[in-house]
Amino acid sequence: MSQPITSQFPVHIIGAGPGAPDLITVRGQTLLAAADTVFYTGSLVPKQMLQWCQSAETIDTRSHTLETWLPLLKEQVNQGKRVVRLQDGDPCLYGALHELTAFLLKHQIPFEIVPGVSAFQLAAARLEVELTVPLLVQSIILTRVQGRTNVPGDEDLASLAAHRASLCLYLSARHATAAQDKLLTHYPSDTPIALCYRLGWPDEEIRLGRLDTMASMTQEAGHDRTVMYLISPALAAQAEARSQLYNPGHSHLFRPHLAKV
């Protein structure tokens, strides 16, 4: 077993958010300002995000494998430096976090994960919608279609579509036709969708359409990466939908007496 590394600073794994520099958390921004070394993936994290670094050495890992850049990280930690791994979106979603933390645990390197805003959250904000509309949809599914990365059989997109939830589809633009076919096994053809490209970046683009036009819309847009699809009946929710939280006929701990209406 590796000997624990005696460093007074844990490695901070920070979610940068979807792209816009001002969408990083205050904690993430503060830790970047104090960092000595920042590892980031330049194809996914815009250079503008590095403005929060004061004097840190920045290392772009886009052309590396884990076997080449993780030893560099370990070396920086051994030198007693404040090390940050800056990841796009939230580190806990599709960010190779499992492999990174396994390496850190193996070498007994302390670490802390700082969450970030995910693309599906910014998409909902841009579209000005709630993804959990009362009496319409109360579940959110984050998933991807089968590609070069295998998806467990019981998580096949067609089976997930049976829930008709607000479904956020990542890493699937190159398989838009297959994804559309699977989703149409359960969602109505006129289910509203949003094609969201590079959310939070200067060239952000959002296209709205129906589920049965998902593949053609993708082809027309010409984007085959950094796309997230939002498929949800919530995108066409009626204004009268209302939760119980502030309903005068609903009592709870902080409003025990029903109002007379």
MARLUM-741952 format. One record per residue: residue number from 1; residue in one letter; x, y, z of N, C-alpha, C in turn. Coordinates in steps of 0.02 Angstrom, whole numbers, plus 50000, padded with zeros to 5 digits. Layout:
BEGIN
LODO_n_res_n.u_n.v_n.w_ca.u_ca.v_ca.w_c.u_c.v_c.w
LODO_NUM_A_X_Y_Z_X_Y_Z_X_Y_Z .
...
//
This chain:
BEGIN
LODO_n_res_n.u_n.v_n.w_ca.u_ca.v_ca.w_c.u_c.v_c.w
LODO_1_M_50042_49940_50000_50000_50000_50000_50044_50062_50000 .
LODO_2_S_50022_50114_49963_50060_50176_49960_50060_50210_50028 .
LODO_3_Q_50116_50243_50042_50120_50283_50102_50078_50346_50093 .
LODO_4_P_50041_50367_50145_50002_50428_50139_50046_50488_50125 .
LODO_5_I_50022_50531_50081_50059_50592_50064_50044_50645_50116 .
LODO_6_T_50096_50671_50145_50087_50721_50198_50085_50790_50166 .
LODO_7_S_50026_50812_50151_50015_50879_50123_49962_50914_50164 .
LODO_8_Q_49973_50977_50177_49923_51013_50217_49863_51034_50175 .
LODO_9_F_49867_51024_50109_49814_51046_50065_49783_50986_50029 .
LODO_10_P_49717_50976_50034_49685_50924_49994_49681_50945_49921 .
LODO_11_V_49676_50897_49876_49661_50912_49807_49587_50933_49803 .
LODO_12_H_49574_50989_49772_49505_51012_49765_49481_50997_49694 .
LODO_13_I_49428_50958_49690_49396_50941_49626_49335_50986_49619 .
LODO_14_I_49340_51035_49575_49291_51089_49573_49249_51085_49509 .
LODO_15_G_49184_51090_49518_49139_51096_49461_49139_51168_49436 .
LODO_16_A_49158_51177_49373_49162_51244_49344_49093_51270_49323 .
LODO_17_G_49043_51226_49321_48980_51246_49292_48982_51235_49217 .
LODO_18_P_48929_51254_49181_48924_51238_49110_48969_51280_49064 .
LODO_19_G_48995_51336_49088_49038_51374_49043_49049_51446_49064 .
LODO_20_A_48996_51482_49079_49002_51552_49096_49043_51560_49160 .
LODO_21_P_49095_51603_49159_49138_51610_49218_49102_51631_49282 .
LODO_22_D_49047_51668_49274_49011_51691_49334_48961_51640_49361 .
LODO_23_L_48959_51581_49331_48916_51528_49357_48953_51478_49402 .
LODO_24_I_49018_51487_49411_49054_51446_49459_49033_51467_49529 .
LODO_25_T_49034_51421_49577_49015_51439_49644_49067_51485_49676 .
LODO_26_V_49046_51521_49727_49093_51566_49763_49150_51525_49792 .
LODO_27_R_49134_51466_49819_49186_51423_49848_49236_51402_49794 .
LODO_28_G_49210_51383_49736_49254_51363_49682_49299_51420_49660 .
LODO_29_Q_49270_51480_49654_49309_51538_49634_49364_51554_49685 .
LODO_30_T_49348_51549_49749_49396_51563_49801_49454_51513_49800 .
LODO_31_L_49438_51450_49789_49490_51399_49787_49534_51406_49725 .
LODO_32_L_49505_51426_49669_49546_51438_49610_49595_51496_49621 .
LODO_33_A_49571_51547_49655_49615_51605_49668_49675_51586_49712 .
LODO_34_A_49666_51535_49754_49719_51515_49800_49763_51459_49772 .
LODO_35_A_49745_51432_49714_49779_51372_49688_49849_51388_49662 .
LODO_36_D_49893_51338_49668_49959_51342_49637_49960_51308_49569 .
LODO_37_T_49921_51254_49563_49918_51217_49500_49845_51198_49486 .
LODO_38_V_49824_51209_49424_49755_51193_49404_49758_51147_49342 .
LODO_39_F_49730_51088_49349_49721_51042_49293_49650_51051_49266 .
LODO_40_Y_49644_51061_49201_49578_51071_49171_49577_51040_49101 .
LODO_41_T_49518_51029_49073_49510_51003_49006_49488_51060_48961 .
LODO_42_G_49534_51085_48920_49521_51145_48881_49465_51140_48831 .
LODO_43_S_49448_51080_48809_49393_51071_48762_49325_51076_48796 .
LODO_44_L_49324_51072_48862_49261_51073_48899_49255_51132_48947 .
LODO_45_V_49311_51159_48969_49312_51216_49014_49341_51276_48976 .
LODO_46_P_49302_51330_48967_49328_51386_48928_49386_51422_48964 .
LODO_47_K_49431_51450_48924_49489_51483_48953_49469_51542_48998 .
LODO_48_Q_49411_51572_48984_49388_51628_49024_49379_51608_49097 .
LODO_49_M_49367_51543_49110_49359_51520_49179_49424_51527_49218 .
LODO_50_L_49480_51527_49183_49545_51532_49217_49559_51603_49242 .
LODO_51_Q_49515_51650_49226_49525_51718_49252_49523_51720_49328 .
LODO_52_W_49492_51669_49359_49488_51668_49432_49554_51644_49463 .
LODO_53_C_49599_51618_49423_49665_51598_49449_49708_51661_49457 .
LODO_54_Q_49745_51664_49512_49789_51722_49523_49857_51711_49491 .
LODO_55_S_49892_51661_49512_49959_51649_49485_49971_51574_49474 .
LODO_56_A_49919_51536_49467_49925_51463_49461_49954_51442_49394 .
LODO_57_E_49991_51388_49395_50011_51354_49334_49949_51316_49310 .
LODO_58_T_49932_51323_49246_49873_51289_49219_49896_51235_49170 .
LODO_59_I_49868_51175_49177_49887_51118_49136_49825_51091_49102 .
LODO_60_D_49824_51095_49036_49767_51071_48996_49776_50996_48984 .
LODO_61_T_49727_50957_49006_49733_50884_49003_49696_50853_48943 .
LODO_62_R_49673_50894_48896_49630_50868_48842_49665_50815_48799 .
LODO_63_S_49731_50820_48792_49768_50773_48751_49802_50718_48792 .
LODO_64_H_49789_50717_48857_49819_50668_48902_49773_50608_48912 .
LODO_65_T_49801_50555_48941_49762_50501_48971_49771_50507_49047 .
LODO_66_L_49732_50470_49084_49741_50471_49157_49812_50451_49176 .
LODO_67_E_49840_50405_49137_49907_50379_49153_49961_50431_49144 .
LODO_68_T_49946_50484_49107_49998_50535_49097_49989_50596_49142 .
LODO_69_W_49925_50615_49156_49919_50677_49196_49911_50664_49271 .
LODO_70_L_49886_50606_49291_49880_50594_49363_49948_50590_49398 .
LODO_71_P_50000_50561_49368_50066_50565_49401_50090_50638_49408 .
LODO_72_L_50072_50681_49360_50090_50752_49366_50055_50783_49426 .
LODO_73_L_49991_50765_49435_49953_50790_49492_49985_50767_49557 .
LODO_74_K_50003_50704_49560_50034_50677_49620_50100_50712_49636 .
LODO_75_E_50137_50727_49584_50201_50762_49592_50190_50832_49622 .
LODO_76_Q_50138_50866_49598_50123_50933_49624_50103_50929_49698 .
LODO_77_V_50064_50878_49715_50044_50869_49785_50105_50855_49828 .
LODO_78_N_50150_50814_49803_50211_50797_49840_50253_50859_49855 .
LODO_79_Q_50247_50908_49813_50285_50970_49822_50249_51019_49869 .
LODO_80_G_50193_50997_49897_50158_51038_49945_50117_51093_49914 .
LODO_81_K_50099_51086_49850_50061_51138_49815_49986_51130_49824 .
LODO_82_R_49952_51186_49817_49879_51185_49817_49856_51165_49747 .
LODO_83_V_49826_51106_49741_49810_51079_49676_49734_51077_49666 .
LODO_84_V_49712_51099_49606_49642_51098_49588_49633_51058_49524 .
LODO_85_R_49582_51016_49523_49558_50985_49461_49493_51020_49445 .
LODO_86_L_49492_51059_49390_49434_51097_49370_49397_51059_49316 .
LODO_87_Q_49335_51040_49331_49295_50999_49284_49233_51038_49262 .
LODO_88_D_49212_51024_49201_49152_51058_49175_49090_51033_49212 .
LODO_89_G_49040_51076_49215_48977_51057_49247_48986_51040_49320 .
LODO_90_D_48956_50985_49340_48964_50959_49407_49008_50897_49403 .
LODO_91_P_49059_50892_49446_49105_50836_49442_49073_50767_49448 .
LODO_92_C_49015_50764_49480_48983_50699_49492_48945_50672_49432 .
LODO_93_L_48943_50709_49376_48906_50687_49317_48953_50682_49257 .
LODO_94_Y_48964_50622_49232_49000_50611_49170_49067_50646_49168 .
LODO_95_G_49104_50644_49223_49167_50680_49225_49227_50638_49244 .
LODO_96_A_49223_50573_49238_49279_50528_49257_49300_50539_49329 .
LODO_97_L_49252_50559_49371_49268_50571_49441_49287_50506_49477 .
LODO_98_H_49253_50452_49460_49266_50388_49493_49340_50367_49486 .
LODO_99_E_49366_50373_49425_49435_50354_49413_49484_50399_49451 .
LODO_100_L_49468_50464_49452_49511_50512_49487_49513_50499_49562 .
LODO_101_T_49455_50490_49592_49454_50479_49664_49484_50412_49683 .
LODO_102_A_49478_50361_49638_49509_50297_49651_49585_50305_49655 .
LODO_103_F_49613_50346_49610_49685_50359_49610_49705_50394_49675 .
LODO_104_L_49666_50445_49694_49683_50483_49754_49679_50439_49816 .
LODO_105_L_49628_50397_49819_49621_50352_49877_49678_50301_49879 .
LODO_106_K_49696_50275_49821_49751_50227_49817_49815_50256_49845 .
LODO_107_H_49828_50319_49830_49890_50351_49852_49880_50391_49916 .
LODO_108_Q_49822_50382_49946_49806_50414_50011_49816_50490_50008 .
LODO_109_I_49793_50519_49953_49795_50591_49944_49726_50619_49964 .
LODO_110_P_49723_50663_50012_49658_50690_50032_49628_50734_49976 .
LODO_111_F_49562_50735_49973_49530_50775_49921_49462_50800_49946 .
LODO_112_E_49437_50851_49912_49371_50878_49926_49337_50893_49860 .
LODO_113_I_49273_50877_49854_49235_50889_49793_49191_50951_49803 .
LODO_114_V_49196_50998_49757_49155_51059_49760_49105_51055_49702 .
LODO_115_P_49041_51051_49717_48991_51043_49663_48987_51103_49617 .
LODO_116_G_48959_51092_49558_48949_51146_49510_48880_51141_49478 .
LODO_117_V_48861_51193_49443_48798_51194_49407_48803_51149_49346 .
LODO_118_S_48754_51106_49337_48754_51061_49279_48715_51091_49221 .
LODO_119_A_48729_51066_49161_48697_51092_49101_48621_51089_49104 .
LODO_120_F_48594_51035_49134_48521_51030_49135_48490_51085_49177 .
LODO_121_Q_48526_51107_49228_48500_51161_49270_48501_51228_49233 .
LODO_122_L_48554_51241_49196_48557_51302_49157_48506_51301_49101 .
LODO_123_A_48495_51242_49072_48445_51236_49019_48376_51256_49044 .
LODO_124_A_48358_51231_49103_48293_51248_49131_48288_51323_49145 .
LODO_125_A_48343_51352_49169_48344_51423_49183_48336_51464_49118 .
LODO_126_R_48372_51444_49067_48367_51480_49003_48296_51475_48974 .
LODO_127_L_48265_51417_48983_48198_51406_48955_48143_51431_49002 .
LODO_128_E_48164_51453_49062_48117_51480_49111_48062_51431_49129 .
LODO_129_V_48083_51369_49143_48034_51318_49160_48055_51282_49224 .
LODO_130_E_48005_51252_49256_48017_51205_49311_48012_51135_49281 .
LODO_131_L_48058_51092_49299_48059_51024_49270_48016_50975_49309 .
LODO_132_T_47989_50997_49366_47946_50955_49407_47880_50991_49419 .
LODO_133_V_47837_50991_49369_47774_51027_49371_47721_50983_49404 .
LODO_134_P_47686_51008_49455_47635_50969_49489_47583_50940_49441 .
LODO_135_L_47565_50877_49454_47514_50840_49416_47535_50825_49344 .
LODO_136_L_47595_50845_49325_47618_50833_49257_47680_50789_49255 .
LODO_137_V_47731_50809_49292_47794_50771_49294_47830_50786_49360 .
LODO_138_Q_47852_50734_49394_47885_50743_49459_47953_50710_49463 .
LODO_139_S_47978_50686_49408_48043_50651_49408_48088_50680_49354 .
LODO_140_I_48153_50679_49368_48203_50701_49320_48252_50643_49310 .
LODO_141_I_48264_50625_49248_48311_50572_49231_48370_50603_49194 .
LODO_142_L_48430_50589_49217_48491_50610_49184_48523_50547_49154 .
LODO_143_T_48532_50545_49089_48558_50484_49059_48593_50499_48993 .
LODO_144_R_48616_50447_48961_48648_50451_48895_48627_50390_48855 .
LODO_145_V_48636_50394_48789_48620_50338_48746_48682_50293_48740 .
LODO_146_Q_48670_50230_48723_48725_50183_48712_48768_50207_48654 .
LODO_147_G_48833_50211_48667_48882_50229_48615_48945_50189_48626 .
LODO_148_R_49002_50223_48624_49065_50187_48638_49068_50168_48712 .
LODO_149_T_49032_50205_48754_49027_50187_48824_48964_50145_48834 .
LODO_150_N_48972_50086_48862_48915_50041_48872_48868_50069_48925 .
LODO_151_V_48804_50058_48914_48752_50076_48962_48721_50011_48987 .
LODO_152_P_48714_50003_49053_48684_49941_49080_48616_49926_49047 .
LODO_153_G_48603_49863_49035_48543_49843_48998_48478_49868_49028 .
LODO_154_D_48474_49871_49094_48412_49894_49125_48406_49970_49126 .
LODO_155_E_48456_50004_49097_48453_50076_49090_48446_50096_49017 .
LODO_156_D_48424_50049_48976_48413_50064_48905_48365_50122_48898 .
LODO_157_L_48379_50166_48850_48340_50227_48843_48266_50214_48834 .
LODO_158_A_48248_50161_48799_48178_50145_48788_48142_50129_48853 .
LODO_159_S_48177_50094_48898_48146_50077_48963_48140_50139_49007 .
LODO_160_L_48188_50183_49004_48184_50246_49042_48128_50291_49015 .
LODO_161_A_48118_50288_48950_48066_50329_48919_47996_50311_48945 .
LODO_162_A_47988_50251_48969_47923_50229_48994_47897_50273_49051 .
LODO_163_H_47942_50306_49086_47922_50348_49142_47894_50416_49119 .
LODO_164_R_47910_50435_49058_47888_50500_49031_47908_50557_49078 .
LODO_165_A_47965_50551_49108_47990_50602_49153_48023_50658_49114 .
LODO_166_S_48045_50710_49150_48089_50760_49119_48156_50725_49109 .
LODO_167_L_48174_50712_49047_48233_50673_49032_48287_50717_49002 .
LODO_168_C_48346_50717_49033_48403_50757_49011_48454_50709_48980 .
LODO_169_L_48464_50716_48916_48504_50668_48878_48572_50699_48860 .
LODO_170_Y_48623_50671_48890_48692_50695_48880_48728_50652_48828 .
LODO_171_L_48781_50678_48799_48830_50639_48761_48798_50595_48707 .
LODO_172_S_48748_50621_48673_48709_50578_48628_48697_50609_48559 .
LODO_173_A_48727_50665_48544_48712_50700_48481_48730_50657_48420 .
LODO_174_R_48783_50616_48425_48802_50574_48369_48755_50514_48360 .
LODO_175_H_48710_50505_48406_48664_50449_48403_48592_50474_48408 .
LODO_176_A_48580_50533_48379_48514_50565_48387_48458_50524_48356 .
LODO_177_T_48470_50492_48300_48417_50452_48268_48398_50392_48312 .
LODO_178_A_48449_50356_48337_48435_50299_48380_48400_50321_48444 .
LODO_179_A_48422_50378_48472_48391_50404_48533_48318_50422_48521 .
LODO_180_Q_48305_50455_48465_48236_50474_48449_48192_50413_48443 .
LODO_181_D_48215_50362_48408_48175_50301_48399_48159_50268_48466 .
LODO_182_K_48208_50266_48511_48196_50235_48576_48148_50276_48618 .
LODO_183_L_48155_50342_48617_48111_50385_48656_48039_50382_48632 .
LODO_184_L_48030_50375_48567_47963_50374_48538_47925_50310_48553 .
LODO_185_T_47958_50261_48584_47921_50201_48604_47873_50215_48661 .
LODO_186_H_47884_50271_48697_47840_50288_48753_47818_50361_48755 .
LODO_187_Y_47861_50407_48736_47840_50477_48735_47797_50491_48674 .
LODO_188_P_47746_50534_48679_47708_50555_48620_47754_50591_48571 .
LODO_189_S_47739_50586_48507_47782_50615_48456_47787_50691_48461 .
LODO_190_D_47735_50723_48490_47736_50796_48496_47764_50820_48563 .
LODO_191_T_47796_50776_48601_47828_50797_48663_47879_50851_48648 .
LODO_192_P_47876_50908_48683_47924_50961_48668_47995_50944_48691 .
LODO_193_I_48043_50965_48652_48113_50953_48669_48153_51017_48658 .
LODO_194_A_48210_51020_48690_48258_51075_48678_48326_51044_48663 .
LODO_195_L_48356_51066_48609_48425_51047_48592_48469_51104_48617 .
LODO_196_C_48512_51088_48666_48552_51140_48698_48626_51129_48683 .
LODO_197_Y_48656_51176_48648_48726_51170_48626_48770_51219_48665 .
LODO_198_R_48823_51193_48695_48873_51232_48731_48842_51285_48776 .
LODO_199_L_48798_51262_48819_48765_51307_48866_48816_51345_48908 .
LODO_200_G_48806_51410_48913_48850_51451_48954_48911_51477_48917 .
LODO_201_W_48923_51453_48856_48979_51477_48816_48956_51535_48772 .
LODO_202_P_49002_51575_48745_48982_51631_48703_48941_51610_48642 .
LODO_203_D_48953_51550_48615_48916_51527_48556_48859_51480_48574 .
LODO_204_E_48833_51487_48634_48775_51448_48657_48718_51451_48606 .
LODO_205_E_48685_51394_48598_48628_51391_48553_48575_51344_48581 .
LODO_206_I_48512_51365_48579_48456_51323_48601_48404_51322_48546 .
LODO_207_R_48385_51261_48526_48333_51252_48476_48275_51214_48507 .
LODO_208_L_48215_51235_48492_48155_51202_48518_48120_51164_48462 .
LODO_209_G_48090_51108_48480_48054_51069_48430_48014_51014_48462 .
LODO_210_R_47993_50967_48422_47956_50908_48444_48003_50848_48444 .
LODO_211_L_47984_50799_48484_48025_50739_48488_48035_50705_48420 .
LODO_212_D_47983_50705_48379_47989_50670_48315_48032_50709_48264 .
LODO_213_T_48057_50767_48284_48104_50804_48241_48174_50808_48271 .
LODO_214_M_48185_50770_48323_48249_50774_48360_48309_50760_48314 .
LODO_215_A_48305_50706_48276_48361_50688_48232_48372_50740_48177 .
LODO_216_S_48318_50761_48145_48326_50810_48091_48349_50877_48117 .
LODO_217_M_48326_50896_48177_48347_50959_48207_48422_50957_48223 .
LODO_218_T_48446_50899_48246_48517_50891_48261_48558_50896_48198 .
LODO_219_Q_48535_50864_48145_48571_50866_48081_48573_50937_48054 .
LODO_220_E_48517_50972_48060_48514_51041_48036_48561_51086_48076 .
LODO_221_A_48565_51075_48141_48608_51116_48183_48681_51103_48169 .
LODO_222_G_48698_51042_48150_48767_51025_48133_48812_51016_48193 .
LODO_223_H_48783_51000_48251_48823_50990_48312_48825_50915_48329 .
LODO_224_D_48885_50890_48342_48891_50819_48360_48924_50810_48428 .
LODO_225_R_48936_50864_48466_48964_50858_48533_48942_50919_48574 .
LODO_226_T_48955_50915_48639_48935_50967_48688_48861_50987_48678 .
LODO_227_V_48820_50936_48668_48747_50946_48662_48712_50910_48718 .
LODO_228_M_48662_50942_48747_48618_50908_48794_48546_50918_48770 .
LODO_229_Y_48508_50864_48770_48438_50869_48751_48395_50868_48814 .
LODO_230_L_48344_50910_48814_48295_50909_48867_48228_50889_48837 .
LODO_231_I_48203_50832_48858_48139_50805_48834_48091_50805_48892 .
LODO_232_S_48038_50845_48888_47994_50849_48946_47927_50880_48929 .
LODO_233_P_47872_50851_48956_47807_50884_48950_47806_50951_48987 .
LODO_234_A_47854_50962_49032_47856_51025_49070_47870_51084_49025 .
LODO_235_L_47899_51072_48966_47914_51127_48920_47851_51157_48890 .
LODO_236_A_47795_51122_48898_47731_51148_48873_47678_51149_48929 .
LODO_237_A_47700_51157_48990_47654_51156_49048_47606_51215_49046 .
LODO_238_Q_47545_51202_49067_47494_51255_49070_47505_51297_49132 .
LODO_239_A_47485_51360_49128_47499_51408_49182_47463_51390_49247 .
LODO_240_E_47407_51354_49244_47369_51341_49304_47398_51286_49348 .
LODO_241_A_47449_51250_49325_47480_51199_49366_47508_51230_49430 .
LODO_242_R_47494_51198_49487_47513_51228_49551_47531_51175_49602 .
LODO_243_S_47585_51189_49641_47605_51143_49694_47564_51155_49756 .
LODO_244_Q_47572_51110_49805_47536_51116_49868_47572_51163_49917 .
LODO_245_L_47635_51179_49903_47677_51215_49952_47645_51279_49977 .
LODO_246_Y_47618_51319_49932_47588_51383_49953_47513_51385_49940 .
LODO_247_N_47484_51325_49934_47412_51321_49924_47376_51334_49990 .
LODO_248_P_47329_51381_49992_47295_51397_50055_47255_51339_50084 .
LODO_249_G_47241_51288_50044_47205_51230_50069_47250_51175_50095 .
LODO_250_H_47314_51187_50098_47363_51136_50118_47399_51158_50181 .
LODO_251_S_47394_51118_50234_47428_51135_50297_47493_51095_50302 .
LODO_252_H_47542_51124_50338_47605_51090_50352_47635_51118_50416 .
LODO_253_L_47695_51096_50432_47726_51113_50496_47726_51188_50510 .
LODO_254_F_47739_51228_50459_47745_51300_50469_47680_51338_50454 .
LODO_255_R_47629_51301_50434_47563_51331_50421_47511_51280_50441 .
LODO_256_P_47506_51267_50507_47464_51212_50530_47389_51222_50523 .
LODO_257_H_47368_51285_50518_47296_51298_50515_47276_51316_50444 .
LODO_258_L_47228_51280_50419_47204_51294_50352_47171_51362_50349 .
LODO_259_A_47187_51399_50297_47154_51464_50287_47083_51452_50263 .
LODO_260_K_47038_51496_50282_46969_51492_50260_46963_51527_50193 .
LODO_261_V_46950_51489_50142_46944_51518_50076_46877_51500_50045 .
//
